[in-house]
Amino acid sequence: MVPRMPTWASYIATTTGPMFTPEQCKLIIQAGHQQKSEQAKVGGGKGGKEDTKKRITTISWIPFKQLPQMYKVIENQLSIVNLNHMMFDGVRITEQAQFTEYPKGGFYDWHMDLNPFGVTGEHPIRKISMTCLLSDPSEFTGGNLAFEDNKIAGVTLKQGQAVFFASFMRHRVEPVKKGIRRSLVMWFGGPPFK
């Protein structure tokens, strides 16, 4: 019997329910607001350039010590997702969580989170990405997370729910039409793919 090759859909896993309650989402939003915010940059990590044709959003970074329980919940969910869906070697939390706010007109055009040529410096190669919706969906319209493979529909999340996906998948955040979309983004790294 020939082994079945994984499909793109097998590299996307949405949590069955919210990881965080509405109250916990508010605490994460507050933690994000307590950190220095900046206009998001494109390419090269924190040293990238601002490109309003590719991305319009503000970001801040939540230190590990600020919300250790949040990181523990995410780490547990990452273990489950990787074991049941991705099966990537050596995946672990390697970077702080990014708090994002997409205002009306905010978006992030097609991109991958993985540097296909490897990552130099302090972080291992990104293998799995996560987006957790912190806003109540009634607070904004638009801003859907979409994947380039046209067989995969956009992902609709509830408040506190997350989607994990392979970092090499091209995806985007569509323009927000009304309100503010707040989310928590993380990347999980490990040794190079084999």
N, C-alpha and C positions, 0 to 999 in steps of 0.2 A: 504494500500500500504506500502510495506517495504521500509524504506529509503535506498538510494544507498550509499554504503560505498565509501569513497574517494579512488582513485587509486594513485599510486606513481606519475603519471604524473600530478595529480592535485596539488602536492606539489612543482612544478617547474613552475616559471613564468619568461619569458624573456620579457624585455621591447620591445615595438613595434618598437622602433627606438633608436638611441643613446640618452643617458641622457646628454652627454657632446660632444661638438664640438671637432674637432682635436686640435684647439688652446687651449681649456680648458683642454684637455688631456695632452698637453705639459706643461701647468701650474701645473697640479697635479703631473706630473713626476718630474718637477723641485722642487716642494715642498717636494716630497719624497726624492730626492737627497740632500736636505738641512738638513735633519735629519740624526742622527747617524744611519748607517746601521750595521746590524749584520747577522750572519748566522742564519737561522731559526732553531728553536728547536722544538722537538716533545714531547708532553705531558706536563701537568702541567702549561700551559700558558707561561708567560715570564720566569718562573723558570725551564722550561723543559730542556731536554738534546739534544745536537746535534747528529743526527743519519743520516748519509749519505746513509744508506741503505733504509731509509724511506722517506727522503726529502732532496733535494738540492736546495736551493734558498736563496737569501738575502732579508731581510725585513727592513723596518723602519716604524715608527709610525707618522702620521700627526696629530698634535695638533688641537683641535677644533677651537682655536683662529686663526690659520694660514689660513684656507680656510673656513670661516663660510658660504659662499654662496654655496660651494660644499656640505657641510653637510645639508643645507636647501633643496637643490634639492633632495638629497638622502632620507631625511626624508619624503618629499612629496611623492616620488615614493613608499617608504615603506608603507605609509598609504594606497595607492591605491592597492598595491599588497596584503597586509594583508586583506583588506576589500573584495576584489574580489576573492581571491584564498585561503588563509590560515585560516583566521578567528581565529587567536590565541589571547588569552587574554593579555592585558597589554603590548603589544610589543612596544619597543621604542629603540632609540639609547642609548647604554650603554657603548660602548667601542670606542676608537679612531680608525680611518681607518688605515689599514695596507697596505703599499705600497710594492709590491712584484716584484722582478726581477728573472726570470728563465733564466739562461744562457744556451748555448748549453749543453745538458746533464742534465739540471735541471729538476726536477720532484717533485711530492708529491704523495706517494703511497696511497692506499685506507685508508680512515679515515672518522670519523664523527666529526663535530664541536661541538656537544652537549656532555657534560659529562653526561652519563646516570644515574649517581649516585648523580647528583646535583652539584652545584658549591659552594664552600666555599669561603668566603672572600667578596670582594667588588662588584662583578658583579652578577646580576640576571642570571637565567638559559638562555642559548642561545636557541632561538626558530627559528629564520630565519637567513640565511646566504646570503651574496651577493658577487658576483664577477663581476667587471666591467673591461672590456678590455680597456687598455690605449694605447697599441701599435696598429699601423696599421697592419692588418693581413698579409700584404705583407712583413713585416719586420722579420717574423719568420715562421718556419714550425714545425709541431708537437705541443706539449703543449696543446692538447685538454682537455677540462673539460669533464669528463665522470662520469656517475652514475652507480652504481653496478647493479641495476635492468636491466637485459638484454633487457627488452621491451622498455627501454628509450635510445635513441641514444645519442651520445655525443652532446654537445651544441657548436654551431658555432656562435661566436659573431662578430659584426662589431666594429670598433673603437668607444669607448664611450658608447657602449651598455652594458647592465647588465642583469644578471640572478639572481633571488632570489629563494631560495629553503629552504625547512625545514632542520634545522640543524641536525636532526637525520638521514638524508639520507647519506649513504656511497657514497663517491665520490673520484676522484683523478684528478691530473693534469698529463697527459701523458708526457713522456720525450720530451724536445725540441730538434729537430734535427738540426736546423740552426737558427741563430739570437738570439734575446733576447725577451722573452715574458714579458711584464710589465702589471700589473693589480692592481686594488684597491680592497681590501677585507674588508668586514665589517660583524659584527654579531650584531643581535638585540635581546635583552633579555626581560624577563618578569617573572612573578611568575611561579612556577612549573606547569607543565601540569596537568590537572584534568582528 
